[in-house]
Amino acid sequence: MSPMRFFVAFLLFLGLGVTGISGVRAELTEGRDYTVLLRPQPTENSKNIEVREFFWYGCQHCYKLHPYIKAWLKRAPKDVSFRYVPAIFRSSWVPGAKTFYALEVMGARDKLHDKIYYAIHIERIDLTKEELLFNWIEKQGIDRKKFVAIYNSFTVENQSSQSSRMSRDYGFKGVPALVVDGKYLTSGKMSDTPQETIKTLDELIKKVRKERTKKS
C-alpha cells in the first residue's frame, strides 16, 4: 500500500473521512477504482440505478464488507435499488446459493443472512456440508423438512443456475463484486478498505445519475 493510500485508510479508520481533505482522494479512475463490463447486463428496473452485490458466504472479504453494505443500505438514495446475488464459481459455492434462495422463498432470508456469515466465520461451521447445514437451519427455528424440500426444488435449482450464469456473464473474477447499472464493476480487490469500496460505489452511482441526466 502506498503511503498516501495508507494515510487515507488510517483517517477512515479513525472515522474522520476524507470529504473535507482536498486532494487526498483522486477522482474515480477506470482500471483502478472500477472497470466497465465488456457486455452491459440487463437490470430489473430501468427507472432505478441498480446495484448488485455478488458474494459468497464463505468469502472472508464478503464477510468484512457486509456490515458496511448494511449501513449503506440505510442511507441508499431513493433512486437506487439493491440486490444480493450469490455467486457461483465452483461446486462448493452451490450450497450457499441454494440456501440463500431457499430462505428467500421462505421469507427468512433477512432473518438469517447475517447469522450465516457468523456461523461460518466465527463459529467455524462448515455449511457447505448439507447435513451440517440442515442441522444448523433447524436450530434457527426453521422447519427442516420444508427447507430441504425448497432447497432441492426446481425453483431453487433454476435460480442457482442463473447465479452461475451471471457469475460468468458479468466477467468478474472474485467476490465481493459490486455492479452498478449493469455496466460498472468495482470489487474489494480494487480498494484497500471496505470504506473505500463504499465510497467508490457512491461515486459510481453519481456517475450513472450524471450520465442519465445528459441523455434526458
Residue pairs with C-beta under 8 A, 6 or more apart in sequence:
1 9
1 192
4 24
5 192
6 192
7 24
8 18
8 24
8 25
8 192
8 196
9 192
9 193
9 195
9 196
11 17
11 18
11 21
11 24
12 18
12 193
12 195
12 196
13 193
18 24
18 25
18 199
25 199
28 34
28 200
28 203
28 204
28 207
30 36
32 190
33 186
33 190
33 191
33 200
33 203
34 184
34 185
34 186
34 190
34 200
34 204
35 184
35 185
35 186
36 183
36 184
36 185
37 170
37 171
37 179
37 182
37 183
37 184
37 185
38 171
39 169
39 171
40 182
40 183
41 166
41 169
41 170
41 179
41 182
41 183
42 182
43 50
43 181
43 182
44 50
44 81
44 83
45 81
47 79
48 79
48 80
48 81
49 77
49 79
49 80
49 81
49 180
49 181
49 205
49 208
49 209
49 212
50 80
50 81
50 82
50 83
50 180
50 181
50 182
51 76
51 80
51 81
51 82
51 83
51 178
51 179
51 180
51 201
51 205
52 82
52 83
52 84
52 85
52 178
52 179
53 69
53 82
53 83
53 84
53 85
53 176
53 177
53 178
54 85
54 86
54 87
54 166
54 167
54 170
54 172
54 175
54 176
54 177
54 178
54 179
55 62
55 66
55 84
55 85
55 86
55 87
55 175
55 176
56 62
56 86
56 87
56 89
56 93
56 96
56 175
57 63
57 86
57 96
57 99
57 100
57 116
57 117
57 120
57 127
58 92
58 93
58 96
58 120
58 128
59 175
59 176
60 121
61 175
61 176
61 188
62 117
62 175
62 176
62 188
63 117
63 120
63 121
64 194
65 176
65 188
65 194
65 197
66 114
66 117
67 194
68 194
68 195
68 197
68 198
69 198
70 114
72 198
72 201
73 82
76 82
77 205
79 209
80 205
84 100
84 113
85 163
85 166
86 93
86 96
86 97
86 100
86 101
86 160
86 163
87 93
87 97
87 163
87 166
87 167
87 175
87 177
88 94
88 97
88 160
88 163
88 164
88 167
89 167
92 128
94 160
95 127
95 128
95 129
95 130
95 133
96 116
96 127
96 128
97 159
97 160
97 163
97 164
98 151
98 156
98 157
98 160
99 116
99 127
99 133
99 137
99 151
100 109
100 113
101 155
101 156
101 159
101 160
102 147
102 150
102 151
102 153
102 156
103 109
103 111
103 112
103 113
103 142
103 147
105 150
105 153
105 155
105 156
106 142
106 146
106 147
106 150
108 142
111 140
112 137
112 140
112 142
115 140
116 127
119 125
119 127
119 136
120 126
120 127
125 132
125 136
126 132
127 133
127 136
134 144
134 147
134 148
137 144
137 147
138 144
138 147
150 156
170 177
170 179
170 185
171 185
172 179
172 185
172 187
174 187
174 188
174 189
175 187
175 188
176 187
176 188
176 197
177 185
177 186
177 187
178 185
178 186
178 187
178 197
178 201
179 185
180 186
180 201
180 204
180 205
180 207
180 208
181 208
184 204
184 207
184 208
186 197
186 200
186 201
186 204
187 197
188 194
188 197
190 197
190 200
191 197
191 199
191 200
